[in-house]
Amino acid sequence: MKLNKEDYVIERTTDGGYCAYLSWNMQCMVHGDTPEEALDSLQETINDYIHWMYLVDEFV
């Protein structure tokens, strides 16, 4: 799943890093040293989540 600009929010943290989360689900939050790193990590997390959802669906 390719994330669009309106799908996520990136904010600077107090420690100088960045956090990225889905605009429709703040529980899916990742951190990175740069905005690009945080976004890449969020994209990877979403792809892993979707992959595991399909594996569970096939198992059931």
CHARMM internal coordinates of N, CA and C (Angstrom, degrees):
IC EDIT
DIST 1 N 1 CA 1.4441
DIST 1 CA 1 C 1.5274
ANGL 1 N 1 CA 1 C 108.65
DIST 1 C 2 N 1.2924
ANGL 1 CA 1 C 2 N 116.37
DIHE 1 N 1 CA 1 C 2 N 123.98
DIST 2 N 2 CA 1.4654
ANGL 1 C 2 N 2 CA 121.52
DIHE 1 CA 1 C 2 N 2 CA 178.29
DIST 2 CA 2 C 1.5250
ANGL 2 N 2 CA 2 C 109.10
DIHE 1 C 2 N 2 CA 2 C -89.54
DIST 2 C 3 N 1.3234
ANGL 2 CA 2 C 3 N 116.25
DIHE 2 N 2 CA 2 C 3 N 125.23
DIST 3 N 3 CA 1.4581
ANGL 2 C 3 N 3 CA 120.86
DIHE 2 CA 2 C 3 N 3 CA 179.98
DIST 3 CA 3 C 1.5198
ANGL 3 N 3 CA 3 C 110.90
DIHE 2 C 3 N 3 CA 3 C -78.85
DIST 3 C 4 N 1.3235
ANGL 3 CA 3 C 4 N 116.52
DIHE 3 N 3 CA 3 C 4 N 135.02
DIST 4 N 4 CA 1.4559
ANGL 3 C 4 N 4 CA 122.63
DIHE 3 CA 3 C 4 N 4 CA 173.37
DIST 4 CA 4 C 1.5257
ANGL 4 N 4 CA 4 C 109.19
DIHE 3 C 4 N 4 CA 4 C -93.77
DIST 4 C 5 N 1.3041
ANGL 4 CA 4 C 5 N 117.42
DIHE 4 N 4 CA 4 C 5 N 163.29
DIST 5 N 5 CA 1.4672
ANGL 4 C 5 N 5 CA 122.62
DIHE 4 CA 4 C 5 N 5 CA -178.18
DIST 5 CA 5 C 1.5320
ANGL 5 N 5 CA 5 C 112.48
DIHE 4 C 5 N 5 CA 5 C -55.91
DIST 5 C 6 N 1.3265
ANGL 5 CA 5 C 6 N 117.56
DIHE 5 N 5 CA 5 C 6 N -34.57
DIST 6 N 6 CA 1.4666
ANGL 5 C 6 N 6 CA 120.28
DIHE 5 CA 5 C 6 N 6 CA -179.01
DIST 6 CA 6 C 1.5281
ANGL 6 N 6 CA 6 C 112.98
DIHE 5 C 6 N 6 CA 6 C -82.03
DIST 6 C 7 N 1.3320
ANGL 6 CA 6 C 7 N 118.25
DIHE 6 N 6 CA 6 C 7 N -4.96
DIST 7 N 7 CA 1.4659
ANGL 6 C 7 N 7 CA 122.28
DIHE 6 CA 6 C 7 N 7 CA -179.38
DIST 7 CA 7 C 1.5198
ANGL 7 N 7 CA 7 C 113.44
DIHE 6 C 7 N 7 CA 7 C -83.64
DIST 7 C 8 N 1.3252
ANGL 7 CA 7 C 8 N 118.73
DIHE 7 N 7 CA 7 C 8 N -17.71
DIST 8 N 8 CA 1.4551
ANGL 7 C 8 N 8 CA 120.60
DIHE 7 CA 7 C 8 N 8 CA -173.16
DIST 8 CA 8 C 1.5314
ANGL 8 N 8 CA 8 C 111.79
DIHE 7 C 8 N 8 CA 8 C -138.99
DIST 8 C 9 N 1.3348
ANGL 8 CA 8 C 9 N 114.65
DIHE 8 N 8 CA 8 C 9 N 163.96
DIST 9 N 9 CA 1.4631
ANGL 8 C 9 N 9 CA 122.94
DIHE 8 CA 8 C 9 N 9 CA 176.07
DIST 9 CA 9 C 1.5226
ANGL 9 N 9 CA 9 C 106.80
DIHE 8 C 9 N 9 CA 9 C -129.79
DIST 9 C 10 N 1.3128
ANGL 9 CA 9 C 10 N 117.00
DIHE 9 N 9 CA 9 C 10 N 136.95
DIST 10 N 10 CA 1.4593
ANGL 9 C 10 N 10 CA 122.12
DIHE 9 CA 9 C 10 N 10 CA 175.17
DIST 10 CA 10 C 1.5245
ANGL 10 N 10 CA 10 C 107.63
DIHE 9 C 10 N 10 CA 10 C -119.47
DIST 10 C 11 N 1.3287
ANGL 10 CA 10 C 11 N 116.23
DIHE 10 N 10 CA 10 C 11 N 128.47
DIST 11 N 11 CA 1.4599
ANGL 10 C 11 N 11 CA 121.43
DIHE 10 CA 10 C 11 N 11 CA -179.96
DIST 11 CA 11 C 1.5209
ANGL 11 N 11 CA 11 C 110.21
DIHE 10 C 11 N 11 CA 11 C -129.43
DIST 11 C 12 N 1.2973
ANGL 11 CA 11 C 12 N 116.24
DIHE 11 N 11 CA 11 C 12 N 149.01
DIST 12 N 12 CA 1.4614
ANGL 11 C 12 N 12 CA 121.52
DIHE 11 CA 11 C 12 N 12 CA 175.93
DIST 12 CA 12 C 1.5249
ANGL 12 N 12 CA 12 C 108.37
DIHE 11 C 12 N 12 CA 12 C -81.00
DIST 12 C 13 N 1.3323
ANGL 12 CA 12 C 13 N 116.44
DIHE 12 N 12 CA 12 C 13 N 138.34
DIST 13 N 13 CA 1.4579
ANGL 12 C 13 N 13 CA 121.15
DIHE 12 CA 12 C 13 N 13 CA 179.54
DIST 13 CA 13 C 1.5220
ANGL 13 N 13 CA 13 C 110.02
DIHE 12 C 13 N 13 CA 13 C -96.51
DIST 13 C 14 N 1.3225
ANGL 13 CA 13 C 14 N 116.86
DIHE 13 N 13 CA 13 C 14 N 167.61
DIST 14 N 14 CA 1.4599
ANGL 13 C 14 N 14 CA 121.18
DIHE 13 CA 13 C 14 N 14 CA -177.82
DIST 14 CA 14 C 1.5228
ANGL 14 N 14 CA 14 C 112.56
DIHE 13 C 14 N 14 CA 14 C -69.10
DIST 14 C 15 N 1.3277
ANGL 14 CA 14 C 15 N 117.63
DIHE 14 N 14 CA 14 C 15 N -21.09
DIST 15 N 15 CA 1.4636
ANGL 14 C 15 N 15 CA 120.09
DIHE 14 CA 14 C 15 N 15 CA 179.53
DIST 15 CA 15 C 1.5290
ANGL 15 N 15 CA 15 C 112.86
DIHE 14 C 15 N 15 CA 15 C -89.07
DIST 15 C 16 N 1.3258
ANGL 15 CA 15 C 16 N 117.70
DIHE 15 N 15 CA 15 C 16 N 5.81
DIST 16 N 16 CA 1.4563
ANGL 15 C 16 N 16 CA 121.65
DIHE 15 CA 15 C 16 N 16 CA 177.33
DIST 16 CA 16 C 1.5068
ANGL 16 N 16 CA 16 C 114.70
DIHE 15 C 16 N 16 CA 16 C 95.56
DIST 16 C 17 N 1.3150
ANGL 16 CA 16 C 17 N 118.39
DIHE 16 N 16 CA 16 C 17 N -6.45
DIST 17 N 17 CA 1.4606
ANGL 16 C 17 N 17 CA 122.10
DIHE 16 CA 16 C 17 N 17 CA 177.53
DIST 17 CA 17 C 1.5162
ANGL 17 N 17 CA 17 C 110.70
DIHE 16 C 17 N 17 CA 17 C -88.78
DIST 17 C 18 N 1.3092
ANGL 17 CA 17 C 18 N 114.86
DIHE 17 N 17 CA 17 C 18 N -164.60
DIST 18 N 18 CA 1.4663
ANGL 17 C 18 N 18 CA 121.08
DIHE 17 CA 17 C 18 N 18 CA 179.47
DIST 18 CA 18 C 1.5153
ANGL 18 N 18 CA 18 C 109.38
DIHE 17 C 18 N 18 CA 18 C -135.53
DIST 18 C 19 N 1.3252
ANGL 18 CA 18 C 19 N 115.88
DIHE 18 N 18 CA 18 C 19 N 146.49
DIST 19 N 19 CA 1.4594
ANGL 18 C 19 N 19 CA 120.15
DIHE 18 CA 18 C 19 N 19 CA 172.59
DIST 19 CA 19 C 1.5248
ANGL 19 N 19 CA 19 C 107.40
DIHE 18 C 19 N 19 CA 19 C -119.22
DIST 19 C 20 N 1.3030
ANGL 19 CA 19 C 20 N 114.91
DIHE 19 N 19 CA 19 C 20 N 145.24
DIST 20 N 20 CA 1.4619
ANGL 19 C 20 N 20 CA 121.48
DIHE 19 CA 19 C 20 N 20 CA 178.25
DIST 20 CA 20 C 1.5184
ANGL 20 N 20 CA 20 C 107.50
DIHE 19 C 20 N 20 CA 20 C -127.89
DIST 20 C 21 N 1.3226
ANGL 20 CA 20 C 21 N 115.97
DIHE 20 N 20 CA 20 C 21 N 138.91
DIST 21 N 21 CA 1.4637
ANGL 20 C 21 N 21 CA 120.41
DIHE 20 CA 20 C 21 N 21 CA 178.04
DIST 21 CA 21 C 1.5139
ANGL 21 N 21 CA 21 C 109.61
DIHE 20 C 21 N 21 CA 21 C -147.96
DIST 21 C 22 N 1.3117
ANGL 21 CA 21 C 22 N 114.32
DIHE 21 N 21 CA 21 C 22 N 160.42
DIST 22 N 22 CA 1.4580
ANGL 21 C 22 N 22 CA 120.23
DIHE 21 CA 21 C 22 N 22 CA 178.51
DIST 22 CA 22 C 1.5184
ANGL 22 N 22 CA 22 C 109.31
DIHE 21 C 22 N 22 CA 22 C -71.70
DIST 22 C 23 N 1.3131
ANGL 22 CA 22 C 23 N 117.29
DIHE 22 N 22 CA 22 C 23 N 138.38
DIST 23 N 23 CA 1.4618
ANGL 22 C 23 N 23 CA 120.79
DIHE 22 CA 22 C 23 N 23 CA -178.59
DIST 23 CA 23 C 1.5214
ANGL 23 N 23 CA 23 C 111.88
DIHE 22 C 23 N 23 CA 23 C -66.26
DIST 23 C 24 N 1.3236
ANGL 23 CA 23 C 24 N 117.47
DIHE 23 N 23 CA 23 C 24 N -20.98
DIST 24 N 24 CA 1.4556
ANGL 23 C 24 N 24 CA 121.55
DIHE 23 CA 23 C 24 N 24 CA -179.03
DIST 24 CA 24 C 1.5294
ANGL 24 N 24 CA 24 C 112.84
DIHE 23 C 24 N 24 CA 24 C -105.98
DIST 24 C 25 N 1.3520
ANGL 24 CA 24 C 25 N 117.63
DIHE 24 N 24 CA 24 C 25 N 2.20
DIST 25 N 25 CA 1.4627
ANGL 24 C 25 N 25 CA 120.48
DIHE 24 CA 24 C 25 N 25 CA 179.79
DIST 25 CA 25 C 1.5275
ANGL 25 N 25 CA 25 C 109.25
DIHE 24 C 25 N 25 CA 25 C -158.97
DIST 25 C 26 N 1.3221
ANGL 25 CA 25 C 26 N 117.11
DIHE 25 N 25 CA 25 C 26 N 94.23
DIST 26 N 26 CA 1.4641
ANGL 25 C 26 N 26 CA 120.94
DIHE 25 CA 25 C 26 N 26 CA -177.67
DIST 26 CA 26 C 1.5245
ANGL 26 N 26 CA 26 C 112.46
DIHE 25 C 26 N 26 CA 26 C -70.63
DIST 26 C 27 N 1.3232
ANGL 26 CA 26 C 27 N 118.35
DIHE 26 N 26 CA 26 C 27 N -12.71
DIST 27 N 27 CA 1.4581
ANGL 26 C 27 N 27 CA 120.35
DIHE 26 CA 26 C 27 N 27 CA -179.97
DIST 27 CA 27 C 1.5177
ANGL 27 N 27 CA 27 C 112.00
DIHE 26 C 27 N 27 CA 27 C -71.68
DIST 27 C 28 N 1.3036
ANGL 27 CA 27 C 28 N 117.59
DIHE 27 N 27 CA 27 C 28 N -17.84
DIST 28 N 28 CA 1.4597
ANGL 27 C 28 N 28 CA 122.28
DIHE 27 CA 27 C 28 N 28 CA 176.48
DIST 28 CA 28 C 1.5249
ANGL 28 N 28 CA 28 C 107.18
DIHE 27 C 28 N 28 CA 28 C -96.25
DIST 28 C 29 N 1.3386
ANGL 28 CA 28 C 29 N 115.92
DIHE 28 N 28 CA 28 C 29 N 84.64
DIST 29 N 29 CA 1.4569
ANGL 28 C 29 N 29 CA 121.59
DIHE 28 CA 28 C 29 N 29 CA -174.87
DIST 29 CA 29 C 1.5223
ANGL 29 N 29 CA 29 C 109.95
DIHE 28 C 29 N 29 CA 29 C -122.80
DIST 29 C 30 N 1.3282
ANGL 29 CA 29 C 30 N 116.24
DIHE 29 N 29 CA 29 C 30 N 138.51
DIST 30 N 30 CA 1.4578
ANGL 29 C 30 N 30 CA 122.25
DIHE 29 CA 29 C 30 N 30 CA 178.40
DIST 30 CA 30 C 1.5214
ANGL 30 N 30 CA 30 C 109.13
DIHE 29 C 30 N 30 CA 30 C -130.82
DIST 30 C 31 N 1.3268
ANGL 30 CA 30 C 31 N 115.75
DIHE 30 N 30 CA 30 C 31 N 164.23
DIST 31 N 31 CA 1.4648
ANGL 30 C 31 N 31 CA 121.19
DIHE 30 CA 30 C 31 N 31 CA -179.19
DIST 31 CA 31 C 1.5173
ANGL 31 N 31 CA 31 C 109.81
DIHE 30 C 31 N 31 CA 31 C -124.29
DIST 31 C 32 N 1.3304
ANGL 31 CA 31 C 32 N 115.58
DIHE 31 N 31 CA 31 C 32 N 155.90
DIST 32 N 32 CA 1.4532
ANGL 31 C 32 N 32 CA 122.08
DIHE 31 CA 31 C 32 N 32 CA 176.07
DIST 32 CA 32 C 1.5134
ANGL 32 N 32 CA 32 C 110.43
DIHE 31 C 32 N 32 CA 32 C -158.04
DIST 32 C 33 N 1.3206
ANGL 32 CA 32 C 33 N 116.31
DIHE 32 N 32 CA 32 C 33 N 163.34
DIST 33 N 33 CA 1.4663
ANGL 32 C 33 N 33 CA 121.07
DIHE 32 CA 32 C 33 N 33 CA 178.88
DIST 33 CA 33 C 1.5238
ANGL 33 N 33 CA 33 C 112.18
DIHE 32 C 33 N 33 CA 33 C -76.54
DIST 33 C 34 N 1.3331
ANGL 33 CA 33 C 34 N 116.74
DIHE 33 N 33 CA 33 C 34 N -26.23
DIST 34 N 34 CA 1.4648
ANGL 33 C 34 N 34 CA 122.42
DIHE 33 CA 33 C 34 N 34 CA 178.54
DIST 34 CA 34 C 1.5334
ANGL 34 N 34 CA 34 C 108.27
DIHE 33 C 34 N 34 CA 34 C -129.05
DIST 34 C 35 N 1.3288
ANGL 34 CA 34 C 35 N 117.62
DIHE 34 N 34 CA 34 C 35 N 161.75
DIST 35 N 35 CA 1.4701
ANGL 34 C 35 N 35 CA 119.03
DIHE 34 CA 34 C 35 N 35 CA 176.76
DIST 35 CA 35 C 1.5307
ANGL 35 N 35 CA 35 C 111.98
DIHE 34 C 35 N 35 CA 35 C -59.68
DIST 35 C 36 N 1.3288
ANGL 35 CA 35 C 36 N 116.66
DIHE 35 N 35 CA 35 C 36 N -37.73
DIST 36 N 36 CA 1.4680
ANGL 35 C 36 N 36 CA 120.45
DIHE 35 CA 35 C 36 N 36 CA -179.65
DIST 36 CA 36 C 1.5275
ANGL 36 N 36 CA 36 C 111.01
DIHE 35 C 36 N 36 CA 36 C -65.91
DIST 36 C 37 N 1.3283
ANGL 36 CA 36 C 37 N 116.17
DIHE 36 N 36 CA 36 C 37 N -41.11
DIST 37 N 37 CA 1.4622
ANGL 36 C 37 N 37 CA 120.32
DIHE 36 CA 36 C 37 N 37 CA 178.84
DIST 37 CA 37 C 1.5267
ANGL 37 N 37 CA 37 C 111.12
DIHE 36 C 37 N 37 CA 37 C -64.86
DIST 37 C 38 N 1.3231
ANGL 37 CA 37 C 38 N 116.77
DIHE 37 N 37 CA 37 C 38 N -40.98
DIST 38 N 38 CA 1.4673
ANGL 37 C 38 N 38 CA 120.69
DIHE 37 CA 37 C 38 N 38 CA 178.01
DIST 38 CA 38 C 1.5220
ANGL 38 N 38 CA 38 C 110.46
DIHE 37 C 38 N 38 CA 38 C -64.46
DIST 38 C 39 N 1.3231
ANGL 38 CA 38 C 39 N 117.58
DIHE 38 N 38 CA 38 C 39 N -42.01
DIST 39 N 39 CA 1.4676
ANGL 38 C 39 N 39 CA 121.00
DIHE 38 CA 38 C 39 N 39 CA 179.79
DIST 39 CA 39 C 1.5228
ANGL 39 N 39 CA 39 C 111.15
DIHE 38 C 39 N 39 CA 39 C -67.13
DIST 39 C 40 N 1.3266
ANGL 39 CA 39 C 40 N 117.54
DIHE 39 N 39 CA 39 C 40 N -41.54
DIST 40 N 40 CA 1.4647
ANGL 39 C 40 N 40 CA 120.73
DIHE 39 CA 39 C 40 N 40 CA 177.02
DIST 40 CA 40 C 1.5232
ANGL 40 N 40 CA 40 C 110.85
DIHE 39 C 40 N 40 CA 40 C -61.31
DIST 40 C 41 N 1.3172
ANGL 40 CA 40 C 41 N 116.35
DIHE 40 N 40 CA 40 C 41 N -41.13
DIST 41 N 41 CA 1.4606
ANGL 40 C 41 N 41 CA 121.03
DIHE 40 CA 40 C 41 N 41 CA 178.94
DIST 41 CA 41 C 1.5296
ANGL 41 N 41 CA 41 C 111.09
DIHE 40 C 41 N 41 CA 41 C -65.84
DIST 41 C 42 N 1.3258
ANGL 41 CA 41 C 42 N 116.86
DIHE 41 N 41 CA 41 C 42 N -39.50
DIST 42 N 42 CA 1.4649
ANGL 41 C 42 N 42 CA 120.49
DIHE 41 CA 41 C 42 N 42 CA 177.36
DIST 42 CA 42 C 1.5218
ANGL 42 N 42 CA 42 C 110.57
DIHE 41 C 42 N 42 CA 42 C -64.41
DIST 42 C 43 N 1.3298
ANGL 42 CA 42 C 43 N 116.87
DIHE 42 N 42 CA 42 C 43 N -43.48
DIST 43 N 43 CA 1.4687
ANGL 42 C 43 N 43 CA 120.75
DIHE 42 CA 42 C 43 N 43 CA 178.45
DIST 43 CA 43 C 1.5225
ANGL 43 N 43 CA 43 C 110.76
DIHE 42 C 43 N 43 CA 43 C -60.39
DIST 43 C 44 N 1.3173
ANGL 43 CA 43 C 44 N 116.91
DIHE 43 N 43 CA 43 C 44 N -43.63
DIST 44 N 44 CA 1.4617
ANGL 43 C 44 N 44 CA 121.36
DIHE 43 CA 43 C 44 N 44 CA 179.01
DIST 44 CA 44 C 1.5330
ANGL 44 N 44 CA 44 C 111.45
DIHE 43 C 44 N 44 CA 44 C -64.53
DIST 44 C 45 N 1.3186
ANGL 44 CA 44 C 45 N 116.10
DIHE 44 N 44 CA 44 C 45 N -40.81
DIST 45 N 45 CA 1.4643
ANGL 44 C 45 N 45 CA 120.58
DIHE 44 CA 44 C 45 N 45 CA 179.11
DIST 45 CA 45 C 1.5266
ANGL 45 N 45 CA 45 C 111.15
DIHE 44 C 45 N 45 CA 45 C -63.45
DIST 45 C 46 N 1.3173
ANGL 45 CA 45 C 46 N 117.07
DIHE 45 N 45 CA 45 C 46 N -43.43
DIST 46 N 46 CA 1.4721
ANGL 45 C 46 N 46 CA 121.50
DIHE 45 CA 45 C 46 N 46 CA 179.05
DIST 46 CA 46 C 1.5243
ANGL 46 N 46 CA 46 C 110.16
DIHE 45 C 46 N 46 CA 46 C -63.97
DIST 46 C 47 N 1.3190
ANGL 46 CA 46 C 47 N 117.37
DIHE 46 N 46 CA 46 C 47 N -43.72
DIST 47 N 47 CA 1.4617
ANGL 46 C 47 N 47 CA 120.40
DIHE 46 CA 46 C 47 N 47 CA 179.49
DIST 47 CA 47 C 1.5262
ANGL 47 N 47 CA 47 C 111.10
DIHE 46 C 47 N 47 CA 47 C -62.92
DIST 47 C 48 N 1.3399
ANGL 47 CA 47 C 48 N 117.55
DIHE 47 N 47 CA 47 C 48 N -42.09
DIST 48 N 48 CA 1.4620
ANGL 47 C 48 N 48 CA 120.97
DIHE 47 CA 47 C 48 N 48 CA 176.90
DIST 48 CA 48 C 1.5229
ANGL 48 N 48 CA 48 C 111.27
DIHE 47 C 48 N 48 CA 48 C -63.01
DIST 48 C 49 N 1.3203
ANGL 48 CA 48 C 49 N 116.60
DIHE 48 N 48 CA 48 C 49 N -42.25
DIST 49 N 49 CA 1.4625
ANGL 48 C 49 N 49 CA 121.45
DIHE 48 CA 48 C 49 N 49 CA 179.98
DIST 49 CA 49 C 1.5318
ANGL 49 N 49 CA 49 C 110.74
DIHE 48 C 49 N 49 CA 49 C -61.09
DIST 49 C 50 N 1.3226
ANGL 49 CA 49 C 50 N 116.39
DIHE 49 N 49 CA 49 C 50 N -46.11
DIST 50 N 50 CA 1.4658
ANGL 49 C 50 N 50 CA 120.25
DIHE 49 CA 49 C 50 N 50 CA 179.33
DIST 50 CA 50 C 1.5238
ANGL 50 N 50 CA 50 C 110.46
DIHE 49 C 50 N 50 CA 50 C -64.26
DIST 50 C 51 N 1.3216
ANGL 50 CA 50 C 51 N 116.91
DIHE 50 N 50 CA 50 C 51 N -40.91
DIST 51 N 51 CA 1.4631
ANGL 50 C 51 N 51 CA 120.97
DIHE 50 CA 50 C 51 N 51 CA 178.18
DIST 51 CA 51 C 1.5315
ANGL 51 N 51 CA 51 C 110.50
DIHE 50 C 51 N 51 CA 51 C -58.65
DIST 51 C 52 N 1.3301
ANGL 51 CA 51 C 52 N 117.16
DIHE 51 N 51 CA 51 C 52 N -47.79
DIST 52 N 52 CA 1.4674
ANGL 51 C 52 N 52 CA 120.42
DIHE 51 CA 51 C 52 N 52 CA -178.99
DIST 52 CA 52 C 1.5218
ANGL 52 N 52 CA 52 C 111.94
DIHE 51 C 52 N 52 CA 52 C -68.60
DIST 52 C 53 N 1.3319
ANGL 52 CA 52 C 53 N 118.22
DIHE 52 N 52 CA 52 C 53 N -31.44
DIST 53 N 53 CA 1.4699
ANGL 52 C 53 N 53 CA 120.27
DIHE 52 CA 52 C 53 N 53 CA 176.24
DIST 53 CA 53 C 1.5233
ANGL 53 N 53 CA 53 C 109.98
DIHE 52 C 53 N 53 CA 53 C -61.84
DIST 53 C 54 N 1.3316
ANGL 53 CA 53 C 54 N 117.10
DIHE 53 N 53 CA 53 C 54 N -42.92
DIST 54 N 54 CA 1.4549
ANGL 53 C 54 N 54 CA 120.70
DIHE 53 CA 53 C 54 N 54 CA 179.97
DIST 54 CA 54 C 1.5290
ANGL 54 N 54 CA 54 C 111.58
DIHE 53 C 54 N 54 CA 54 C -68.15
DIST 54 C 55 N 1.3294
ANGL 54 CA 54 C 55 N 117.08
DIHE 54 N 54 CA 54 C 55 N -36.43
DIST 55 N 55 CA 1.4506
ANGL 54 C 55 N 55 CA 119.36
DIHE 54 CA 54 C 55 N 55 CA 177.35
DIST 55 CA 55 C 1.5201
ANGL 55 N 55 CA 55 C 111.48
DIHE 54 C 55 N 55 CA 55 C -64.87
DIST 55 C 56 N 1.3115
ANGL 55 CA 55 C 56 N 117.63
DIHE 55 N 55 CA 55 C 56 N -40.99
DIST 56 N 56 CA 1.4704
ANGL 55 C 56 N 56 CA 121.31
DIHE 55 CA 55 C 56 N 56 CA 177.98
DIST 56 CA 56 C 1.5184
ANGL 56 N 56 CA 56 C 110.04
DIHE 55 C 56 N 56 CA 56 C -64.68
DIST 56 C 57 N 1.3333
ANGL 56 CA 56 C 57 N 116.82
DIHE 56 N 56 CA 56 C 57 N -42.09
DIST 57 N 57 CA 1.4593
ANGL 56 C 57 N 57 CA 120.99
DIHE 56 CA 56 C 57 N 57 CA 179.97
DIST 57 CA 57 C 1.5260
ANGL 57 N 57 CA 57 C 110.71
DIHE 56 C 57 N 57 CA 57 C -62.33
DIST 57 C 58 N 1.3278
ANGL 57 CA 57 C 58 N 117.99
DIHE 57 N 57 CA 57 C 58 N -39.12
DIST 58 N 58 CA 1.4600
ANGL 57 C 58 N 58 CA 121.45
DIHE 57 CA 57 C 58 N 58 CA 178.10
DIST 58 CA 58 C 1.5220
ANGL 58 N 58 CA 58 C 111.35
DIHE 57 C 58 N 58 CA 58 C -68.73
DIST 58 C 59 N 1.3139
ANGL 58 CA 58 C 59 N 117.79
DIHE 58 N 58 CA 58 C 59 N -34.10
DIST 59 N 59 CA 1.4568
ANGL 58 C 59 N 59 CA 122.32
DIHE 58 CA 58 C 59 N 59 CA -179.22
DIST 59 CA 59 C 1.5253
ANGL 59 N 59 CA 59 C 111.21
DIHE 58 C 59 N 59 CA 59 C -70.89
DIST 59 C 60 N 1.3008
ANGL 59 CA 59 C 60 N 116.90
DIHE 59 N 59 CA 59 C 60 N -39.56
DIST 60 N 60 CA 1.4635
ANGL 59 C 60 N 60 CA 121.49
DIHE 59 CA 59 C 60 N 60 CA -178.67
DIST 60 CA 60 C 1.4953
ANGL 60 N 60 CA 60 C 107.90
DIHE 59 C 60 N 60 CA 60 C -75.69
END
COOR INIT
IC SEED 1 N 1 CA 1 C
IC BUILD
